[in-house]
């Protein structure tokens, strides 16, 4: 994610320091970043010349003080561990100029808690990019309890500079908005699978060929408006009580993880992945998302933009 986000800034004409622990990790990050650029060139989103110019604006370094010395924005994309993130934010707080704004790419950890690791909590906010960051438009800008209006406005403007569609998460709640919606669907999908109500393939098809196809344009609330809130109210009265309401990860998910079936990266999860099947699926995902994004951009209603 860090390398992908660095590419976004570079393609917007911003000089970027990409920081990691070793030269090997930096090399892997730059390789991933160039692969993302190639997919954008292939889709006609940028030219080869623009891709090379963006590469020239990224400086991969292991020297954290060098990266911090004159930074306007420091965006961390460390693993989802509040302790690890807090320790790094505390360190860079001593290295960055007072004007530097800090942002965390956390998927749902408390921005308020992360900000407490610094001496500038008002200048800390969330800036959650979605994977793959070179394609997905959403960026969740999250206010901690002490994030200032100026900081929130700066992060929203920065996301727009990158060509993204930011939303403002006004309260610092676990999972923010996107992951709360995503995991509500994931919980119900696991419930359906565990209860033997449908196969994994059919559960996924029910989403991709049904509501998921609409949500790319309308979202769940606009969908309900178009379908009729009276209809959705009637269905809610009998259906809400039947939905999965587990407060802990279900046994099926815990069993898969315990067996080492952690998904495409391990070769098996809910599905099996042989050879380069996972890479082919990711490449197909990116091609389809880019085509879908282009179609949405051609039919954009200016009134759909978030007010932030």
PASEBA-1860 file (N, C-alpha, C; in nm, 3 decimals):
! residues 308
1> XXXXXXXX> 0.083/-0.121/0.000/0.000/0.000/0.000/0.086/0.126/0.000 ~ 0.196/0.125/0.075/0.280/0.243/0.082/0.335/0.281/-0.054 ~ 0.385/0.181/-0.128/0.440/0.209/-0.261/0.331/0.256/-0.356 ~ 0.213/0.196/-0.348/0.103/0.237/-0.433/0.059/0.380/-0.405 ~ 0.057/0.417/-0.278/0.019/0.553/-0.239/0.126/0.652/-0.285 ~ 0.255/0.612/-0.273/0.363/0.697/-0.321/0.345/0.726/-0.470 ~ 0.304/0.625/-0.546/0.280/0.643/-0.688/0.170/0.744/-0.716 ~ 0.066/0.743/-0.633/-0.044/0.840/-0.650/0.008/0.983/-0.638
9> XXXXXXXX> 0.089/1.007/-0.535/0.143/1.142/-0.514/0.235/1.181/-0.629 ~ 0.318/1.088/-0.671/0.413/1.119/-0.779/0.340/1.150/-0.909 ~ 0.233/1.077/-0.938/0.158/1.105/-1.061/0.084/1.238/-1.053 ~ 0.066/1.290/-0.932/0.007/1.423/-0.915/0.113/1.532/-0.915 ~ 0.239/1.492/-0.939/0.347/1.589/-0.949/0.412/1.625/-0.817 ~ 0.394/1.543/-0.715/0.447/1.570/-0.581/0.574/1.488/-0.557 ~ 0.678/1.552/-0.508/0.800/1.480/-0.470/0.773/1.394/-0.348 ~ 0.813/1.266/-0.352/0.780/1.169/-0.248/0.906/1.096/-0.202
17> XXXXXXXX> 0.919/1.080/-0.071/1.016/0.987/-0.014/0.940/0.860/0.025 ~ 0.981/0.747/-0.031/0.924/0.617/0.007/1.022/0.552/0.103 ~ 0.977/0.527/0.226/1.066/0.481/0.332/1.034/0.338/0.371 ~ 1.138/0.255/0.382/1.121/0.120/0.435/1.249/0.081/0.508 ~ 1.245/-0.038/0.570/1.354/-0.078/0.658/1.480/-0.119/0.582 ~ 1.464/-0.182/0.464/1.579/-0.234/0.391/1.569/-0.198/0.243 ~ 1.683/-0.204/0.175/1.686/-0.180/0.031/1.604/-0.286/-0.043 ~ 1.607/-0.409/0.009/1.530/-0.516/-0.056/1.381/-0.486/-0.054
25> XXXXXXXX> 1.330/-0.442/0.061/1.188/-0.408/0.071/1.153/-0.289/-0.017 ~ 1.243/-0.192/-0.023/1.220/-0.078/-0.111/1.215/-0.122/-0.257 ~ 1.303/-0.214/-0.294/1.303/-0.264/-0.431/1.173/-0.335/-0.466 ~ 1.123/-0.414/-0.371/0.995/-0.482/-0.395/0.882/-0.382/-0.409 ~ 0.886/-0.277/-0.325/0.783/-0.174/-0.333/0.784/-0.102/-0.466 ~ 0.902/-0.068/-0.514/0.912/0.003/-0.642/0.871/-0.087/-0.757 ~ 0.901/-0.217/-0.747/0.858/-0.311/-0.850/0.705/-0.317/-0.857 ~ 0.642/-0.322/-0.740/0.495/-0.323/-0.735/0.438/-0.193/-0.789
33> XXXXXXXX> 0.502/-0.081/-0.754/0.457/0.050/-0.803/0.465/0.058/-0.955 ~ 0.574/0.006/-1.012/0.589/0.011/-1.158/0.487/-0.081/-1.226 ~ 0.456/-0.193/-1.163/0.353/-0.281/-1.220/0.217/-0.211/-1.222 ~ 0.188/-0.135/-1.116/0.063/-0.058/-1.112/0.061/0.046/-1.224 ~ 0.175/0.111/-1.245/0.184/0.211/-1.351/0.160/0.147/-1.488 ~ 0.217/0.029/-1.507/0.201/-0.040/-1.635/0.055/-0.071/-1.663 ~ -0.019/-0.107/-1.559/-0.162/-0.136/-1.580/-0.237/-0.009/-1.615 ~ -0.196/0.105/-1.560/-0.260/0.232/-1.594/-0.226/0.274/-1.737
41> XXXXXXXX> -0.102/0.249/-1.779/-0.063/0.280/-1.917/-0.142/0.192/-2.013 ~ -0.152/0.062/-1.981/-0.224/-0.031/-2.068/-0.370/0.008/-2.082 ~ -0.428/0.066/-1.975/-0.568/0.107/-1.978/-0.587/0.245/-2.038 ~ -0.477/0.311/-2.076/-0.487/0.444/-2.135/-0.512/0.554/-2.033 ~ -0.490/0.525/-1.905/-0.514/0.626/-1.801/-0.399/0.725/-1.793 ~ -0.276/0.679/-1.818/-0.160/0.765/-1.823/-0.073/0.721/-1.940 ~ 0.022/0.805/-1.979/0.114/0.770/-2.087/0.243/0.712/-2.027 ~ 0.321/0.649/-2.112/0.450/0.598/-2.066/0.540/0.708/-2.017
49> XXXXXXXX> 0.533/0.823/-2.083/0.613/0.938/-2.041/0.572/0.985/-1.901 ~ 0.441/0.988/-1.875/0.392/1.029/-1.743/0.433/0.928/-1.636 ~ 0.433/0.801/-1.670/0.475/0.697/-1.575/0.621/0.715/-1.539 ~ 0.706/0.739/-1.637/0.850/0.758/-1.610/0.874/0.885/-1.528 ~ 0.798/0.989/-1.558/0.812/1.114/-1.482/0.773/1.093/-1.336 ~ 0.670/1.012/-1.314/0.628/0.983/-1.176/0.736/0.905/-1.103 ~ 0.796/0.807/-1.170/0.904/0.730/-1.108/1.016/0.822/-1.061 ~ 1.047/0.924/-1.141/1.156/1.015/-1.109/1.128/1.099/-0.986
57> XXXXXXXX> 0.999/1.110/-0.948/0.962/1.191/-0.831/0.962/1.110/-0.701 ~ 0.985/0.980/-0.711/0.987/0.893/-0.591/1.132/0.864/-0.553 ~ 1.167/0.897/-0.430/1.301/0.869/-0.378/1.291/0.760/-0.272 ~ 1.330/0.636/-0.304/1.326/0.528/-0.205/1.444/0.542/-0.108 ~ 1.417/0.548/0.022/1.524/0.566/0.121/1.496/0.480/0.244 ~ 1.604/0.448/0.315/1.593/0.385/0.447/1.623/0.486/0.557 ~ 1.655/0.607/0.518/1.695/0.714/0.610/1.571/0.794/0.652 ~ 1.513/0.761/0.767/1.391/0.827/0.812/1.412/0.976/0.838
65> XXXXXXXX> 1.520/1.019/0.906/1.540/1.163/0.926/1.546/1.241/0.794 ~ 1.606/1.183/0.691/1.612/1.250/0.561/1.473/1.271/0.504 ~ 1.387/1.170/0.516/1.251/1.180/0.463/1.168/1.280/0.542 ~ 1.197/1.295/0.670/1.116/1.381/0.756/1.156/1.528/0.751 ~ 1.278/1.555/0.707/1.338/1.686/0.726/1.257/1.804/0.677 ~ 1.189/1.791/0.563/1.116/1.905/0.508/0.975/1.862/0.462 ~ 0.916/1.768/0.534/0.789/1.708/0.490/0.669/1.797/0.523 ~ 0.580/1.813/0.427/0.452/1.878/0.453/0.350/1.777/0.505
73> XXXXXXXX> 0.361/1.652/0.457/0.270/1.544/0.498/0.350/1.417/0.518 ~ 0.330/1.352/0.630/0.388/1.220/0.654/0.273/1.121/0.666 ~ 0.271/1.022/0.577/0.164/0.924/0.575/0.223/0.787/0.605 ~ 0.181/0.727/0.716/0.235/0.595/0.750/0.140/0.486/0.701 ~ 0.202/0.377/0.651/0.126/0.262/0.603/0.186/0.134/0.662 ~ 0.212/0.139/0.792/0.269/0.025/0.864/0.161/-0.081/0.888 ~ 0.201/-0.203/0.933/0.102/-0.307/0.963/-0.002/-0.262/1.064 ~ -0.118/-0.329/1.063/-0.231/-0.289/1.147/-0.207/-0.328/1.293
81> XXXXXXXX> -0.116/-0.257/1.355/-0.081/-0.277/1.495/-0.065/-0.140/1.558 ~ -0.154/-0.106/1.651/-0.153/0.028/1.709/-0.021/0.059/1.779 ~ 0.039/-0.043/1.841/0.166/-0.021/1.909/0.277/0.013/1.812 ~ 0.284/-0.062/1.701/0.387/-0.037/1.599/0.368/0.101/1.537 ~ 0.245/0.133/1.502/0.218/0.263/1.441/0.247/0.377/1.539 ~ 0.204/0.361/1.663/0.225/0.465/1.763/0.372/0.490/1.789 ~ 0.451/0.383/1.793/0.594/0.397/1.816/0.660/0.476/1.703 ~ 0.621/0.447/1.578/0.678/0.519/1.465/0.633/0.665/1.465
89> XXXXXXXX> 0.506/0.690/1.493/0.458/0.828/1.495/0.530/0.910/1.603 ~ 0.557/0.847/1.716/0.630/0.915/1.823/0.770/0.951/1.776 ~ 0.831/0.861/1.702/0.967/0.886/1.653/0.970/1.000/1.550 ~ 0.881/0.993/1.450/0.885/1.096/1.346/0.835/1.230/1.398 ~ 0.760/1.229/1.506/0.715/1.355/1.567/0.834/1.441/1.609 ~ 0.943/1.374/1.648/1.063/1.445/1.691/1.151/1.488/1.572 ~ 1.123/1.430/1.455/1.208/1.455/1.339/1.147/1.551/1.237 ~ 1.015/1.562/1.235/0.947/1.644/1.135/0.930/1.788/1.182
97> XXXXXXXX> 0.923/1.882/1.089/0.897/2.021/1.126/0.760/2.035/1.193 ~ 0.739/2.139/1.271/0.609/2.159/1.338/0.492/2.166/1.241 ~ 0.516/2.209/1.116/0.405/2.225/1.020/0.358/2.092/0.962 ~ 0.437/1.984/0.978/0.405/1.857/0.913/0.275/1.799/0.967 ~ 0.186/1.763/0.874/0.062/1.693/0.909/0.089/1.543/0.902 ~ 0.039/1.469/1.000/0.054/1.324/1.002/-0.079/1.258/0.963 ~ -0.069/1.154/0.880/-0.188/1.077/0.843/-0.156/0.929/0.854 ~ -0.254/0.852/0.897/-0.239/0.707/0.906/-0.329/0.640/0.804
105> XXXXXXXX> -0.274/0.542/0.734/-0.352/0.463/0.638/-0.416/0.343/0.705 ~ -0.436/0.348/0.835/-0.500/0.236/0.904/-0.638/0.206/0.846 ~ -0.675/0.077/0.849/-0.805/0.034/0.799/-0.916/0.054/0.901 ~ -0.880/0.087/1.026/-0.988/0.105/1.123/-0.944/0.125/1.267 ~ -0.811/0.139/1.291/-0.765/0.165/1.426/-0.799/0.308/1.468 ~ -0.801/0.332/1.599/-0.840/0.462/1.651/-0.737/0.570/1.616 ~ -0.781/0.671/1.542/-0.696/0.785/1.511/-0.665/0.864/1.638 ~ -0.761/0.872/1.727/-0.742/0.942/1.854/-0.627/0.881/1.932
113> XXXXXXXX> -0.625/0.748/1.939/-0.519/0.679/2.014/-0.383/0.698/1.945 ~ -0.379/0.687/1.813/-0.253/0.705/1.742/-0.200/0.847/1.760 ~ -0.290/0.944/1.760/-0.249/1.084/1.776/-0.187/1.109/1.912 ~ -0.227/1.032/2.013/-0.174/1.050/2.148/-0.026/1.017/2.156 ~ 0.026/0.945/2.056/0.169/0.911/2.055/0.254/1.029/2.011 ~ 0.190/1.137/1.970/0.262/1.254/1.920/0.237/1.375/2.010 ~ 0.314/1.479/1.986/0.291/1.606/2.055/0.207/1.701/1.973 ~ 0.146/1.650/1.865/0.067/1.735/1.777/-0.065/1.666/1.739
121> XXXXXXXX> -0.146/1.625/1.836/-0.268/1.548/1.805/-0.364/1.621/1.713 ~ -0.363/1.754/1.715/-0.451/1.829/1.626/-0.412/1.816/1.481 ~ -0.286/1.779/1.456/-0.234/1.767/1.319/-0.228/1.623/1.272 ~ -0.304/1.536/1.338/-0.307/1.394/1.301/-0.447/1.355/1.258 ~ -0.456/1.285/1.145/-0.585/1.237/1.098/-0.568/1.104/1.025 ~ -0.678/1.043/0.994/-0.674/0.921/0.915/-0.685/0.954/0.767 ~ -0.617/0.875/0.685/-0.627/0.889/0.540/-0.621/0.748/0.484 ~ -0.738/0.681/0.487/-0.745/0.539/0.454/-0.770/0.519/0.306
129> XXXXXXXX> -0.666/0.477/0.234/-0.677/0.442/0.093/-0.723/0.297/0.082 ~ -0.790/0.267/-0.029/-0.842/0.132/-0.051/-0.763/0.060/-0.159 ~ -0.749/-0.069/-0.143/-0.668/-0.153/-0.230/-0.749/-0.202/-0.352 ~ -0.692/-0.193/-0.472/-0.562/-0.136/-0.508/-0.568/0.016/-0.517 ~ -0.474/0.085/-0.451/-0.486/0.230/-0.439/-0.474/0.306/-0.570 ~ -0.412/0.245/-0.672/-0.399/0.315/-0.799/-0.528/0.311/-0.880 ~ -0.629/0.238/-0.829/-0.756/0.227/-0.901/-0.875/0.275/-0.818 ~ -0.890/0.224/-0.696/-1.010/0.251/-0.617/-1.015/0.399/-0.577
137> XXXXXXXX> -1.124/0.470/-0.608/-1.130/0.614/-0.583/-1.140/0.654/-0.436 ~ -1.196/0.568/-0.352/-1.229/0.609/-0.215/-1.105/0.635/-0.130 ~ -1.108/0.746/-0.056/-1.016/0.771/0.054/-1.101/0.819/0.172 ~ -1.089/0.749/0.285/-1.162/0.789/0.406/-1.072/0.882/0.489 ~ -1.112/1.007/0.501/-1.042/1.103/0.586/-1.112/1.100/0.722 ~ -1.036/1.065/0.825/-1.095/1.037/0.956/-1.048/1.139/1.059 ~ -1.143/1.197/1.129/-1.112/1.291/1.236/-1.097/1.216/1.368 ~ -0.983/1.235/1.435/-0.972/1.193/1.573/-1.040/1.295/1.661
145> XXXXXXXX> -1.044/1.268/1.790/-1.114/1.360/1.881/-1.051/1.498/1.884 ~ -0.921/1.508/1.851/-0.853/1.638/1.858/-0.805/1.688/1.722 ~ -0.842/1.617/1.614/-0.805/1.663/1.480/-0.869/1.798/1.452 ~ -0.791/1.895/1.408/-0.845/2.028/1.383/-0.918/2.034/1.249 ~ -1.000/2.137/1.235/-1.069/2.160/1.107/-0.968/2.179/0.995 ~ -0.860/2.251/1.022/-0.759/2.276/0.919/-0.693/2.146/0.873 ~ -0.664/2.057/0.968/-0.603/1.929/0.931/-0.697/1.847/0.845 ~ -0.824/1.837/0.885/-0.922/1.761/0.808/-0.936/1.819/0.667
153> XXXXXXXX> -0.942/1.951/0.658/-0.955/2.017/0.527/-0.833/1.990/0.441 ~ -0.714/1.994/0.501/-0.590/1.968/0.427/-0.590/1.826/0.370 ~ -0.631/1.729/0.449/-0.631/1.590/0.403/-0.736/1.568/0.295 ~ -0.852/1.631/0.308/-0.954/1.621/0.203/-0.903/1.682/0.073 ~ -0.841/1.798/0.082/-0.787/1.863/-0.038/-0.675/1.781/-0.100 ~ -0.595/1.717/-0.015/-0.486/1.633/-0.066/-0.543/1.514/-0.143 ~ -0.646/1.452/-0.089/-0.708/1.339/-0.159/-0.763/1.382/-0.295 ~ -0.824/1.500/-0.299/-0.877/1.550/-0.426/-0.764/1.579/-0.525
161> XXXXXXXX> -0.651/1.631/-0.474/-0.534/1.655/-0.559/-0.489/1.526/-0.627 ~ -0.504/1.414/-0.558/-0.463/1.284/-0.612/-0.568/1.225/-0.706 ~ -0.678/1.298/-0.726/-0.784/1.248/-0.813/-0.875/1.148/-0.744 ~ -0.874/1.145/-0.611/-0.956/1.051/-0.536/-1.090/1.114/-0.497 ~ -1.179/1.029/-0.449/-1.308/1.075/-0.398/-1.310/1.057/-0.247 ~ -1.278/1.161/-0.173/-1.271/1.146/-0.028/-1.408/1.158/0.039 ~ -1.422/1.089/0.151/-1.535/1.113/0.239/-1.479/1.153/0.375 ~ -1.555/1.227/0.451/-1.512/1.267/0.584/-1.583/1.181/0.688
169> XXXXXXXX> -1.504/1.107/0.766/-1.557/1.028/0.877/-1.553/1.118/0.999 ~ -1.669/1.164/1.041/-1.675/1.270/1.141/-1.650/1.222/1.284 ~ -1.673/1.091/1.307/-1.648/1.034/1.440/-1.551/0.918/1.426 ~ -1.458/0.911/1.518/-1.352/0.809/1.516/-1.406/0.678/1.572 ~ -1.467/0.596/1.485/-1.524/0.467/1.526/-1.445/0.354/1.461 ~ -1.432/0.238/1.527/-1.357/0.126/1.469/-1.410/0.089/1.330 ~ -1.317/0.075/1.234/-1.355/0.036/1.100/-1.401/0.150/1.011 ~ -1.419/0.269/1.071/-1.462/0.387/0.996/-1.595/0.358/0.925
177> XXXXXXXX> -1.607/0.388/0.797/-1.733/0.362/0.725/-1.719/0.242/0.632 ~ -1.617/0.246/0.545/-1.603/0.142/0.443/-1.592/0.003/0.500 ~ -1.506/-0.017/0.600/-1.487/-0.151/0.654/-1.605/-0.195/0.740 ~ -1.677/-0.103/0.799/-1.798/-0.144/0.872/-1.900/-0.202/0.774 ~ -1.911/-0.140/0.656/-2.002/-0.193/0.555/-1.948/-0.325/0.498 ~ -1.819/-0.328/0.468/-1.759/-0.448/0.409/-1.769/-0.568/0.502 ~ -1.741/-0.546/0.631/-1.740/-0.658/0.723/-1.881/-0.700/0.766 ~ -1.978/-0.610/0.754/-2.117/-0.652/0.776/-2.157/-0.754/0.669
185> XXXXXXXX> -2.118/-0.728/0.544/-2.146/-0.822/0.435/-2.064/-0.949/0.454 ~ -1.938/-0.936/0.491/-1.850/-1.052/0.511/-1.905/-1.143/0.621 ~ -1.951/-1.085/0.730/-2.007/-1.165/0.840/-2.128/-1.245/0.792 ~ -2.216/-1.180/0.716/-2.335/-1.251/0.667/-2.298/-1.357/0.565 ~ -2.197/-1.329/0.481/-2.153/-1.428/0.383/-2.098/-1.552/0.453 ~ -2.017/-1.532/0.558/-1.966/-1.646/0.635/-2.080/-1.722/0.703 ~ -2.179/-1.649/0.754/-2.294/-1.712/0.819/-2.368/-1.801/0.720 ~ -2.392/-1.750/0.600/-2.461/-1.829/0.497/-2.381/-1.953/0.460
193> XXXXXXXX> -2.248/-1.937/0.449/-2.162/-2.050/0.412/-2.159/-2.154/0.524 ~ -2.143/-2.109/0.647/-2.133/-2.200/0.762/-2.263/-2.276/0.783 ~ -2.377/-2.213/0.753/-2.507/-2.277/0.770/-2.544/-2.367/0.652 ~ -2.459/-2.371/0.550/-2.486/-2.456/0.434/-2.601/-2.406/0.349 ~ -2.630/-2.278/0.355/-2.743/-2.222/0.280/-2.710/-2.209/0.132 ~ -2.582/-2.187/0.099/-2.538/-2.181/-0.040/-2.388/-2.206/-0.042 ~ -2.335/-2.239/-0.161/-2.191/-2.259/-0.175/-2.119/-2.124/-0.179 ~ -1.988/-2.130/-0.159/-1.908/-2.007/-0.167/-1.925/-1.941/-0.303
201> XXXXXXXX> -1.922/-2.022/-0.409/-1.936/-1.968/-0.544/-2.070/-1.897/-0.561 ~ -2.177/-1.956/-0.510/-2.309/-1.896/-0.527/-2.328/-1.774/-0.438 ~ -2.268/-1.774/-0.321/-2.275/-1.656/-0.234/-2.206/-1.538/-0.301 ~ -2.086/-1.562/-0.357/-2.016/-1.455/-0.427/-2.094/-1.409/-0.549 ~ -2.154/-1.504/-0.623/-2.233/-1.467/-0.741/-2.355/-1.385/-0.703 ~ -2.414/-1.415/-0.587/-2.530/-1.338/-0.543/-2.495/-1.191/-0.523 ~ -2.371/-1.165/-0.481/-2.328/-1.026/-0.464/-2.285/-0.964/-0.596 ~ -2.197/-1.031/-0.671/-2.142/-0.969/-0.793/-2.247/-0.953/-0.902
209> XXXXXXXX> -2.343/-1.045/-0.909/-2.446/-1.037/-1.013/-2.573/-0.968/-0.963 ~ -2.574/-0.929/-0.835/-2.693/-0.867/-0.776/-2.661/-0.732/-0.717 ~ -2.671/-0.718/-0.584/-2.654/-0.586/-0.522/-2.518/-0.524/-0.547 ~ -2.412/-0.606/-0.557/-2.280/-0.551/-0.579/-2.270/-0.473/-0.708 ~ -2.344/-0.517/-0.810/-2.341/-0.448/-0.939/-2.403/-0.309/-0.927 ~ -2.508/-0.298/-0.845/-2.572/-0.168/-0.826/-2.490/-0.077/-0.736 ~ -2.425/-0.136/-0.634/-2.358/-0.053/-0.534/-2.242/0.027/-0.592 ~ -2.186/-0.017/-0.702/-2.079/0.059/-0.763/-2.124/0.197/-0.808
217> XXXXXXXX> -2.253/0.214/-0.830/-2.307/0.342/-0.873/-2.393/0.408/-0.766 ~ -2.476/0.328/-0.698/-2.580/0.386/-0.613/-2.551/0.384/-0.463 ~ -2.486/0.279/-0.413/-2.469/0.266/-0.269/-2.596/0.214/-0.204 ~ -2.587/0.162/-0.080/-2.703/0.098/-0.016/-2.816/0.192/0.018 ~ -2.787/0.317/0.053/-2.894/0.409/0.094/-2.971/0.462/-0.027 ~ -2.898/0.496/-0.134/-2.966/0.541/-0.255/-3.045/0.425/-0.317 ~ -2.992/0.304/-0.308/-3.064/0.186/-0.357/-3.196/0.170/-0.285 ~ -3.192/0.191/-0.152/-3.316/0.180/-0.074/-3.416/0.288/-0.113
225> XXXXXXXX> -3.367/0.409/-0.136/-3.456/0.517/-0.181/-3.527/0.479/-0.311 ~ -3.449/0.427/-0.406/-3.507/0.394/-0.536/-3.602/0.274/-0.525 ~ -3.571/0.182/-0.434/-3.657/0.065/-0.416/-3.782/0.095/-0.335 ~ -3.776/0.203/-0.255/-3.889/0.241/-0.170/-3.860/0.209/-0.025 ~ -3.851/0.313/0.059/-3.820/0.289/0.201/-3.930/0.212/0.270 ~ -4.054/0.222/0.221/-4.162/0.143/0.280/-4.138/-0.006/0.256 ~ -4.091/-0.039/0.136/-4.060/-0.179/0.103/-3.943/-0.227/0.190 ~ -3.838/-0.147/0.198/-3.721/-0.186/0.279/-3.757/-0.195/0.427
233> XXXXXXXX> -3.850/-0.111/0.472/-3.895/-0.118/0.611/-3.969/-0.250/0.636 ~ -4.054/-0.287/0.545/-4.131/-0.412/0.561/-4.038/-0.532/0.565 ~ -3.939/-0.534/0.474/-3.844/-0.646/0.471/-3.759/-0.647/0.598 ~ -3.719/-0.528/0.644/-3.636/-0.519/0.763/-3.706/-0.578/0.885 ~ -3.837/-0.563/0.892/-3.912/-0.609/1.010/-3.901/-0.759/1.030 ~ -3.894/-0.835/0.919/-3.881/-0.980/0.938/-3.739/-1.031/0.917 ~ -3.654/-0.953/0.843/-3.523/-1.006/0.806/-3.413/-0.972/0.906 ~ -3.416/-0.854/0.967/-3.307/-0.815/1.055/-3.284/-0.918/1.166
241> XXXXXXXX> -3.390/-0.973/1.220/-3.378/-1.070/1.329/-3.315/-1.202/1.284 ~ -3.316/-1.227/1.152/-3.264/-1.353/1.099/-3.118/-1.344/1.056 ~ -3.064/-1.223/1.049/-2.927/-1.207/1.001/-2.827/-1.252/1.106 ~ -2.708/-1.294/1.060/-2.603/-1.332/1.153/-2.565/-1.214/1.241 ~ -2.547/-1.240/1.370/-2.515/-1.131/1.463/-2.400/-1.170/1.555 ~ -2.307/-1.253/1.503/-2.194/-1.297/1.584/-2.107/-1.178/1.625 ~ -2.062/-1.179/1.750/-1.974/-1.072/1.798/-1.829/-1.115/1.797 ~ -1.803/-1.242/1.761/-1.668/-1.294/1.749/-1.653/-1.357/1.610
249> XXXXXXXX> -1.530/-1.368/1.557/-1.513/-1.436/1.429/-1.573/-1.576/1.434 ~ -1.649/-1.617/1.333/-1.714/-1.747/1.337/-1.614/-1.862/1.335 ~ -1.659/-1.978/1.380/-1.573/-2.096/1.389/-1.511/-2.130/1.254 ~ -1.587/-2.116/1.147/-1.536/-2.148/1.014/-1.413/-2.064/0.981 ~ -1.418/-1.935/1.007/-1.305/-1.847/0.976/-1.186/-1.880/1.064 ~ -1.209/-1.901/1.193/-1.100/-1.935/1.284/-1.033/-2.066/1.243 ~ -1.113/-2.163/1.198/-1.060/-2.294/1.156/-0.971/-2.279/1.032 ~ -1.016/-2.202/0.935/-0.937/-2.182/0.813/-0.803/-2.117/0.844
257> XXXXXXXX> -0.804/-2.015/0.930/-0.680/-1.946/0.965/-0.587/-2.038/1.042 ~ -0.642/-2.117/1.136/-0.561/-2.210/1.214/-0.496/-2.316/1.126 ~ -0.560/-2.351/1.016/-0.505/-2.449/0.922/-0.406/-2.388/0.824 ~ -0.383/-2.257/0.836/-0.292/-2.190/0.744/-0.354/-2.154/0.612 ~ -0.485/-2.170/0.601/-0.556/-2.134/0.478/-0.594/-1.987/0.486 ~ -0.496/-1.901/0.464/-0.516/-1.758/0.484/-0.553/-1.684/0.356 ~ -0.582/-1.755/0.251/-0.627/-1.692/0.127/-0.528/-1.710/0.014 ~ -0.538/-1.623/-0.086/-0.457/-1.637/-0.207/-0.308/-1.639/-0.176
265> XXXXXXXX> -0.265/-1.562/-0.075/-0.122/-1.553/-0.045/-0.063/-1.685/0.002 ~ -0.147/-1.775/0.057/-0.098/-1.906/0.103/-0.135/-2.018/0.006 ~ -0.206/-1.984/-0.101/-0.247/-2.086/-0.198/-0.383/-2.147/-0.169 ~ -0.441/-2.112/-0.054/-0.574/-2.167/-0.022/-0.639/-2.081/0.085 ~ -0.769/-2.065/0.074/-0.849/-1.996/0.174/-0.986/-2.060/0.170 ~ -1.087/-1.983/0.141/-1.219/-2.040/0.114/-1.215/-2.114/-0.019 ~ -1.134/-2.061/-0.112/-1.109/-2.124/-0.241/-0.965/-2.177/-0.245 ~ -0.937/-2.262/-0.346/-0.802/-2.307/-0.372/-0.741/-2.221/-0.484
273> XXXXXXXX> -0.609/-2.194/-0.474/-0.538/-2.116/-0.575/-0.414/-2.193/-0.619 ~ -0.412/-2.235/-0.745/-0.300/-2.314/-0.798/-0.221/-2.232/-0.900 ~ -0.090/-2.254/-0.900/-0.005/-2.187/-0.996/-0.017/-2.035/-0.983 ~ -0.037/-1.971/-1.098/-0.049/-1.824/-1.098/-0.194/-1.779/-1.103 ~ -0.284/-1.866/-1.055/-0.427/-1.835/-1.060/-0.461/-1.707/-0.984 ~ -0.399/-1.688/-0.866/-0.428/-1.568/-0.787/-0.381/-1.442/-0.859 ~ -0.262/-1.449/-0.920/-0.210/-1.333/-0.994/-0.299/-1.301/-1.113 ~ -0.347/-1.404/-1.181/-0.435/-1.382/-1.294/-0.568/-1.320/-1.249
281> XXXXXXXX> -0.618/-1.366/-1.134/-0.743/-1.311/-1.081/-0.725/-1.164/-1.043 ~ -0.612/-1.131/-0.980/-0.586/-0.991/-0.943/-0.573/-0.903/-1.067 ~ -0.507/-0.956/-1.171/-0.493/-0.879/-1.295/-0.628/-0.857/-1.361 ~ -0.712/-0.961/-1.360/-0.846/-0.947/-1.416/-0.928/-0.847/-1.335 ~ -0.917/-0.855/-1.201/-0.985/-0.758/-1.114/-0.948/-0.615/-1.153 ~ -0.817/-0.591/-1.171/-0.771/-0.456/-1.203/-0.824/-0.410/-1.339 ~ -0.824/-0.499/-1.439/-0.874/-0.462/-1.571/-1.022/-0.425/-1.565 ~ -1.100/-0.507/-1.495/-1.244/-0.482/-1.486/-1.272/-0.355/-1.407
289> XXXXXXXX> -1.199/-0.335/-1.295/-1.220/-0.216/-1.215/-1.185/-0.089/-1.293 ~ -1.078/-0.094/-1.370/-1.040/0.022/-1.451/-1.147/0.052/-1.556 ~ -1.200/-0.053/-1.619/-1.305/-0.032/-1.719/-1.432/0.022/-1.653 ~ -1.465/-0.032/-1.535/-1.584/0.014/-1.463/-1.566/0.158/-1.419 ~ -1.446/0.191/-1.371/-1.417/0.327/-1.327/-1.431/0.424/-1.443 ~ -1.382/0.385/-1.561/-1.394/0.471/-1.679/-1.540/0.494/-1.715 ~ -1.620/0.388/-1.707/-1.763/0.401/-1.737/-1.832/0.494/-1.637 ~ -1.798/0.483/-1.509/-1.857/0.569/-1.408/-1.817/0.714/-1.429
297> XXXXXXXX> -1.692/0.737/-1.466/-1.644/0.873/-1.487/-1.715/0.939/-1.606 ~ -1.749/0.859/-1.708/-1.820/0.915/-1.823/-1.961/0.956/-1.787 ~ -2.014/0.897/-1.680/-2.154/0.920/-1.643/-2.166/0.980/-1.504 ~ -2.067/1.063/-1.466/-2.065/1.120/-1.332/-2.165/1.232/-1.317 ~ -2.245/1.225/-1.211/-2.335/1.333/-1.174/-2.262/1.421/-1.073 ~ -2.237/1.551/-1.106/-2.164/1.636/-1.012/-2.224/1.638/-0.874 ~ -2.354/1.614/-0.862/-2.418/1.615/-0.732/-2.382/1.498/-0.644 ~ -2.312/1.398/-0.703/-2.276/1.280/-0.626/-2.151/1.303/-0.542
305> XXXX> -2.075/1.409/-0.571/-1.951/1.431/-0.496/-1.981/1.456/-0.349 ~ -1.892/1.399/-0.264/-1.910/1.418/-0.120/-1.888/1.563/-0.082 ~ -1.967/1.612/0.013/-1.950/1.747/0.063/-1.837/1.759/0.164 ~ -1.786/1.640/0.206/-1.676/1.644/0.304/-1.721/1.701/0.435
END
